[in-house]
């Protein structure tokens, strides 16, 4: 499908349906896309992957780990409950079958002006809150202003190119932009979950609260037990129940989330039938853990679903705010002794792929040496970025998997000596005699089986590394305050990276508590590359600029890359119906339903367990 750019050449990247109306350069459309013309026309019946006739009913039990003390997931303080996304609607709805494409939801029409210095949304008549009051432009403006001023720091970075928001009428809201070069700004505003102004008046937004919030989405929060259980009830008269962006979805009458302190206990609860559905993220469990009576009898089913999602970067991340990690040679040494091949063979049953890019599993990942347009972009920064960017292909060390990584240890020690570290009495020390010592902060015991072997490999260099596992709430507090030496982080990516990159990599966010710049990266060149990425005029240029950013990040050795999985691993008790296929870019569990025949058969079979 040929891409159609709305913006003039060199200005922006947004596509629209050929059925959209244009008046004197102003576009009125039902959908926006960054990658191509939206696949679905105005008035499409339903998403292609759903069953529009899926029955409603039943309760599903799901797993949550840790605890919660708040129903406000938009602020830095507190630990929000899972499932809150089901309470709120957004202006546009993302398609899980198309990359970076959104369709009209609360907003019925999107209007882009000729100068591309803003976007207007005309709200759908009939869109309402659970208390019956209409969703208005004032609600949208209130949400934007409140989240940018009192929400998590992410919002300020994400929306920084918006100059103002205007509620022009009860059903029309307009956002003014500082620039017409931010290609994705209209789409990310469309993703905003709208909050009810009348509910929050008189309440302190920035304070964690267990007050049951008012929403407009397919579910309302019915009841809860603090820190243990949250139950969401389907809204029978949900305003968008028959809308094309909702038809065939949200079919369970109730979703109950049960909290467990430990993933092992959560797995045992699933095996006992207390939990209905789980996604598996532990390779050992997937390979060997499902040999239990219900699974052997076919009452529990498993599936592997291939997806096309970018897998981003999961890694051990050092905190560059600590002097210990500010030398790139030290960071490279830490990479040299990480033996992925041994882990994959002995712990992961060979099920994972090594991650070699911050934009892995996508065309945005860099490879080889820079050439063509990517080389042109990087040349302007020559002398300000590692020279290895131009001369050496970035490759992670590969071992034979035996666990005897002598070559890696030799290379690591050579790098550490160059950085001023020496081994004395089996202890790695600097010129002042201070030992190389740090703590690895984890938020769950399951990752200890990865961290502990790494600690042993570091000990061979004379490095003292300690593992500290804390509960999720304490972990989040420490991460938000940058109170760690090393941790594990997942830097997720989409097929159209943009404004969120500021929160990952820039100097401003390195200093702002609660940002996603966990590593503490602060480099003027990286700041410039991020802005280049955000203002890419078209898809081809976006690919080149993203690869350039990826390459510079890799050659600084900011993280110890781990692994990724190109499949969803799912396990479930056999009581569900599901569509004939999954969407390309998601799991699609919100389009499943309880199959009455299977449910009765399972209930009967369980009596025999």
Protein Blocks (a to p, Z undefined) as FASTA:
>chain_A
ZZddfbdghkbccdddfkbcceehiacdfbdcfkbccfbdghiabdfkbcfkbccedjdd
dddehidfbfbfkbfgdjddehklmmpccfbdcdfkbghiacdfkbmbdcddfklpaccd
dddehiacfkopacdfklmmmmmmmmmmmmcfklmmmmmmpfbdcdfbfkbccdddfbfk
bmklmmmmmmpccddfklmgopafklccfbdcddfbfbdcfbdcehkaccddddfklmkl
mgmklgopakbfbdcddddfbfklmmmmmmnopafbdcdfbfklmmmmmmcfklmnopac
cdddddfbdebjadddddfkbmklmpmklmmmmmmmmcfklmmmmmnnopaccdfbfkgh
iakbgehjdehjllmmmmmmgojacfklmmpccdddddehnopafklmmmmmmmmmmnop
aceehiacdfkopacddddddfbfklmmmmmmmmmmmmmnopacddddddfklmmmmmmn
opafbdcddddddfbdcfkmmmmmmmklmmmghiablnopacfklmmmmmmmmmocbfkl
mmmmmmmmmmmmmmnopaccfbddfbdcdddddfbccdfbdcfkbgklmmgccdfklmmm
mmmmmmmZZ
